[in-house]
Amino acid sequence: MFKLPRQSSSSVSFFSTSSSTWTSERVFPLQYIKENEKKLVEKVKKFAVSQVKPLVREMDKNAKLDGNLLKEAFKLKLMGLEVDEKYGGSGSSFFDVVLTVEELSKVDPAVAFTIHLQNALIAPMIKQYGNDEQKEKYLKRVCTDSIGSFALSETVSGSDAFAMQTTAKSDGNDFIINGSKWGISNAPIADFFLVLANAEPEKGYRGITCFLIDRNEKGLVVGEKDDNLGMRAGTTAQVHLNQVRVPKTAILGEYGKGYKYAIDVLNGSRILIGAQMIGLAQGCFDETIPYLRERKQFGSRLIDFQGLQHQIAKIGTEIEAARLMVYNCARMKDCGLPFVKEASMAKYYAPEIACKTSRKCIEWLGGIGFTKNFTAEKFYRDAVVGGIYEGTSNIQLNTIAKLIDNEYKNKI
């Protein structure tokens, strides 16, 4: 078996299986990266290494994302990658978003997560379900200067959106929204919110509707930022809605379709959680192995201590497997193929590997790995949430099992 360089844009050779010449449509490996994608990766890498990396420790300590990084991300057009150019976006593919999130996560997954949310939840919701007026107003802001926040989770309705208690009561041409959202990513820095509220609780999830609400709307209060274990620069907070009055024109998409919209975008976003986690794992791995070699833990080659050598080989293999799962999902999504099962598999598997990799790197580094002299401990803290947000690992396993069962029930 041969392997092409991951960022190679060279053509793929063909092998003849008979004396006659065999021709077919050219098929590229999952990791084949086109020239424009390679340029994007280099741009993101430069941003991550030169501007993000020097601030990682400070942002982690203060649990605050540096505002200048956001300005630069907007300037580099990383906030609206899939948005049409007429709104200020890049008109790129979903795979481009995956590459961006992966590359940034090698340096700081928390910064990557802010860009992830903008591209995976905020922009797609408005692009797919907003009317022309909403697109004109909000998509341009998403691409140029404003952060959006997706307000879905509540203390009683994390994985179970059916238990949502935030309500939207019709009042003439307006809705009055009451409730509290919990653990809302980007809330401390958000300029506007996509708020999911139930306009007809008696109808269950069929009453859930999405509203576009600006931060300065009367009655909307963002609580103190959460003091999280990891991903500290990508801060979360509670969002309280106290008699928030919004016009019916604030509804995004159709009345009562909010739950469906949320599920649709979350399926795609889970692929990006996978990209974030493989970037994290690769970043931790890339920092640890050169240090061990430098300290001659392995002598001149990675063969001196077979126990450690085999552990490293296994971790390297698992990172590669997780990456292939994520890339495959992204390409399926870009091709318009069903990808829900594969996305859940990637969302389940990649955080497992990220946690395992960062934990192993700490062990390999020994005592120094347990200190803040190395970012392995930060990567470890950051990795933990991968199996929690946007659908826990158990929820992903439920989805995978259900879809596998559906595949086989008609075959018996």
Phi, psi and omega in degrees: 000137179247160181227130177274151173304141188298328183253019181286140176249014180285160182285161181265133179285154177247149180242133180274135179258003179207177180290336179278157180283128182253124179238147180202166175298136183294131178243126182259153176292161182304326185270008176295128181239123181288167186299317180293327177290322178298320178296321177298314180300317180295321178296315180293319179299317179299316178298315183295315185284317186277329186245322181280311187306317180296343185254359187302309183297316180297315180294321179295317181294318184269355183051050182212130178280130180294124183298331180294331177292323177295317179300319181290323178297319175296317181299323180279000179062043178263355187266344179224056188299321182264002182278142180302145183299334181293342176259004180097006180275186182260347182062033184268187181261168175295326179299327176297322178295318178301312180299320180296311181295318179299312185294318178294324183292341176294337180254310178207105180298334181292317176295318179300325184293324177297317178289323175304309183298320180298321183273333187263330184244309187289301182300313180298322180299314182288318182297318185276327189240349181284154174277177184300320181294317179293321178296316181298320183281311190266324180296321178297322178293319179302322184276338190245323186200001187235141178261132175257157180226140185258104187261091181244306190291147175226168182298331182257358183218073175278279179283341183253089181293342179297337183271009181305134181249350176291129185242155174232108184262127180293135179215088184068237178269009182238171168236143176249120188253132178225139177149179179226138176252147188235142176063041185273115182293141180069002181304317182297337183244005187286145174263337176206165185230143166262105186256126176265121180222152182265113181277341177217080183305331181293342178267003181067221184295342180288353176261352184290127185230147181259133180238139173268118184228125178287152183299326184276008179295134181301130179097348176269120184233126175267124181285182178296145180295146181287146178266083188276158177295310181225185182050042192287333177285337175267074193288154177237163179197166172280151176233119182255136179239108185245099180056043179283118182261123178228149178287161179298338178291351178280350179293131176267120181076217183263148175301133176080004181254006185301321182295317178298316180299317182298315179299316182301311183285329179293327177301317178289321182297330180295331175296322180287332171299319177300316179298319179298316184289324178287328174296316177301310181300316180294321179297318179294316178299315182295331179279326188281312187298312179300324179295317180297321178293321180298320180278004178060033174297332182245008188071217183274344181223162180277050182226001188287327179236101189298327179301313180287322180302316182290325176298316180296319179298319180295315180297315178301321179293319182290323175299316180297318179297317179297319179298316180297323177297315181294314180298320180297316178300315182299318180290325176297316180297315179297331180274357180078019179271154174299136186219009187299313181297314182295325178293319178294323177297315179294319180294327177285313190283317185299315176297326176300316182288324178296316178296316181296316181297310182295323177295316179295320179299321176298317179297316181296325180285342180074215184304320182293335178290341180272358179256173177273009175293334177241150181277004179302320180293327177290316177301321180297315179294321180293327186291331188302321185287345181302329180268009183244303188282158182054040179102109182296168179301322179295323177296319178296319178296322176301314181297314181299313181298317181297316182289325175295318179299319179297326180293328187259344187295331179271000182260352182273000000 
